[in-house]
Amino acid sequence: MFETTLHELTCECLEETSMQNLEQKAIGAFPKTKKRQHATDEIYIMQQKWIALPKNKKLRIEATIRGSSGGKSKEYTTVVQFDDVQYEKVNTPDNISFVASNGEEYFVKPVSARNTNVHVKCDCLDFYWRFALWNFNDDSLYGRKPKAYVKKTNRAPANPQKMPGVCKHIMKFAKALRASTIVRS
């Protein structure tokens, strides 16, 4: 009756979450929104900080992103960290080179938006209330588990499908990373 193998159970538990997967889940969870994926043109990436972690095979990129909320301009901090990044000792035509925040040049294989495990975070309220907890449960949140929300109104839940995902700031940043060729679809 129960013929699930250990291999099948292991594969289910170790499923990784990619940038493309998070973007698709956010769009799928809120297909009728006029914001998020439709509002990235009004967002500007002000600065980036590239943090190379070759011993851990990770690459963390932090950005300050300017967006508007309620007609007011505001800056947000966004973090995208890729796992299993392949660092190389020398530059080759297949590598991407970048200068990290420590001033050193690094060479890496391009990161796959489809297959590379990612951890994300943005300090905007949309990400915090709509996705952070579900990203934590999905192991795609960069940082600690958010504080539990204590409901004070009769409003519907912010994320009724309990889907992990990303806000418009992370979507814009992911688009910029694809344009830089560090991330490939």
C-alpha positions as CSV (number, residue, x, y, z in Angstrom):
1,M,0.0,0.0,0.0
2,F,2.7,2.5,1.0
3,E,5.5,1.9,-1.5
4,T,7.3,5.2,-1.2
5,T,11.0,4.7,-1.3
6,L,13.6,6.4,0.9
7,H,15.0,8.1,-2.3
8,E,11.6,9.6,-3.1
9,L,11.2,10.9,0.4
10,T,14.7,12.4,0.4
11,C,14.1,14.1,-3.0
12,E,10.9,15.7,-1.7
13,C,12.6,17.1,1.4
14,L,15.6,18.4,-0.4
15,E,13.8,20.3,-3.1
16,E,15.4,23.6,-3.6
17,T,13.8,26.9,-4.4
18,S,15.1,29.0,-7.2
19,M,14.6,32.7,-8.1
20,Q,12.4,31.7,-11.0
21,N,10.3,29.5,-8.8
22,L,9.8,32.3,-6.3
23,E,8.8,34.7,-9.0
24,Q,6.4,32.3,-10.5
25,K,4.8,31.5,-7.2
26,A,4.3,35.2,-6.4
27,I,2.7,35.8,-9.8
28,G,0.5,32.6,-9.4
29,A,-0.6,33.5,-5.9
30,F,-1.8,37.0,-7.0
31,P,-2.6,36.8,-10.7
32,K,-5.0,39.7,-10.7
33,T,-2.8,42.3,-9.0
34,K,-2.0,45.5,-10.7
35,K,1.1,46.0,-8.6
36,R,4.1,43.7,-7.9
37,Q,5.2,42.3,-11.3
38,H,3.5,45.1,-13.1
39,A,5.1,47.9,-11.0
40,T,8.8,47.3,-11.4
41,D,9.4,50.2,-13.8
42,E,9.0,52.7,-10.9
43,I,11.8,51.1,-8.9
44,Y,15.5,52.1,-9.0
45,I,18.5,50.2,-7.8
46,M,20.6,52.7,-6.0
47,Q,23.6,50.6,-5.0
48,Q,24.8,47.0,-4.8
49,K,27.2,45.2,-2.4
50,W,28.5,41.9,-3.7
51,I,29.8,39.6,-1.0
52,A,31.7,36.5,-2.2
53,L,31.6,33.5,0.1
54,P,33.7,31.0,-1.9
55,K,34.4,28.6,1.1
56,N,30.6,28.2,1.5
57,K,29.9,28.3,-2.3
58,K,27.6,31.2,-1.8
59,L,27.2,34.6,-3.3
60,R,25.2,37.3,-1.5
61,I,24.2,40.5,-3.2
62,E,22.7,43.3,-1.2
63,A,21.0,46.2,-2.8
64,T,19.5,49.5,-1.8
65,I,16.4,50.0,-3.9
66,R,14.3,53.1,-4.2
67,G,10.6,52.7,-4.7
68,S,7.4,54.6,-3.9
69,S,4.7,53.7,-1.5
70,G,1.6,55.9,-1.1
71,G,3.1,58.6,-3.3
72,K,6.3,58.8,-1.1
73,S,9.7,57.7,-2.2
74,K,11.4,55.2,0.2
75,E,14.5,53.1,0.2
76,Y,14.5,49.4,0.9
77,T,17.3,46.9,1.5
78,T,17.0,43.7,-0.5
79,V,19.2,40.6,-0.2
80,V,19.6,37.8,-2.7
81,Q,21.9,34.9,-1.8
82,F,22.7,32.1,-4.2
83,D,23.9,28.7,-3.0
84,D,26.2,26.2,-4.7
85,V,28.0,28.9,-6.7
86,Q,30.9,27.6,-8.6
87,Y,34.0,29.8,-7.9
88,E,36.9,29.4,-10.3
89,K,40.6,30.3,-9.6
90,V,41.2,31.8,-13.1
91,N,39.0,33.6,-15.6
92,T,37.8,31.7,-18.6
93,P,35.4,32.7,-21.4
94,D,32.6,30.8,-19.6
95,N,33.0,32.7,-16.3
96,I,31.6,35.9,-15.1
97,S,34.0,38.2,-13.1
98,F,33.0,40.7,-10.5
99,V,34.7,42.8,-7.9
100,A,33.3,42.0,-4.4
101,S,32.9,44.5,-1.6
102,N,36.3,43.4,-0.2
103,G,37.9,44.8,-3.4
104,E,38.9,41.4,-4.7
105,E,38.0,40.1,-8.1
106,Y,36.2,36.7,-8.3
107,F,35.3,34.4,-11.2
108,V,32.2,32.3,-11.1
109,K,30.1,30.2,-13.4
110,P,26.8,31.9,-14.3
111,V,24.1,31.1,-11.8
112,S,20.9,29.5,-13.0
113,A,17.7,31.3,-12.2
114,R,15.9,28.0,-12.7
115,N,18.1,25.5,-10.8
116,T,20.1,27.4,-8.2
117,N,18.8,27.5,-4.6
118,V,18.2,31.1,-3.4
119,H,17.5,32.9,-0.2
120,V,15.9,36.3,-0.4
121,K,14.8,39.2,1.9
122,C,13.4,42.7,1.5
123,D,12.5,45.1,4.3
124,C,9.4,46.3,2.5
125,L,6.0,45.6,4.2
126,D,4.7,43.6,1.2
127,F,7.5,41.1,1.5
128,Y,7.3,41.0,5.3
129,W,3.5,40.4,5.6
130,R,2.9,38.5,2.4
131,F,5.9,36.2,1.9
132,A,8.5,36.2,4.7
133,L,6.9,33.5,6.9
134,W,6.2,31.3,3.9
135,N,9.7,31.8,2.5
136,F,11.0,30.8,5.9
137,N,8.9,27.6,5.9
138,D,10.2,27.0,2.3
139,D,13.8,27.6,3.4
140,S,14.1,30.4,0.9
141,L,14.2,33.3,3.4
142,Y,17.5,35.0,4.1
143,G,17.6,35.6,7.8
144,R,15.5,34.8,10.8
145,K,11.9,33.7,11.0
146,P,9.6,36.7,11.2
147,K,7.7,37.4,14.4
148,A,4.3,35.8,14.5
149,Y,1.4,38.0,13.3
150,V,-1.4,38.5,15.7
151,K,-4.6,39.3,13.7
152,K,-6.3,42.5,14.9
153,T,-8.9,42.9,12.1
154,N,-11.4,40.9,10.1
155,R,-9.4,41.4,6.9
156,A,-8.7,38.3,4.7
157,P,-5.2,36.9,5.1
158,A,-2.4,38.7,3.1
159,N,-1.4,35.4,1.5
160,P,-4.3,33.0,1.7
161,Q,-2.5,30.3,-0.3
162,K,0.5,30.5,2.0
163,M,2.9,30.6,-0.9
164,P,6.5,31.7,-0.8
165,G,7.3,34.5,-3.2
166,V,9.0,37.8,-3.8
167,C,8.0,41.5,-3.8
168,K,8.4,43.9,-6.7
169,H,11.8,45.1,-5.3
170,I,13.3,41.6,-5.5
171,M,11.7,41.1,-8.9
172,K,13.4,44.2,-10.2
173,F,16.7,43.2,-8.6
174,A,16.4,39.7,-10.2
175,K,15.8,41.3,-13.6
176,A,18.9,43.5,-13.1
177,L,21.0,40.4,-12.1
178,R,19.8,38.6,-15.3
179,A,20.8,41.7,-17.4
180,S,24.3,41.6,-15.8
181,T,24.6,38.0,-17.0
182,I,25.6,36.7,-13.5
183,V,22.2,35.0,-13.5
184,R,20.9,33.1,-16.5
185,S,17.4,31.8,-17.1
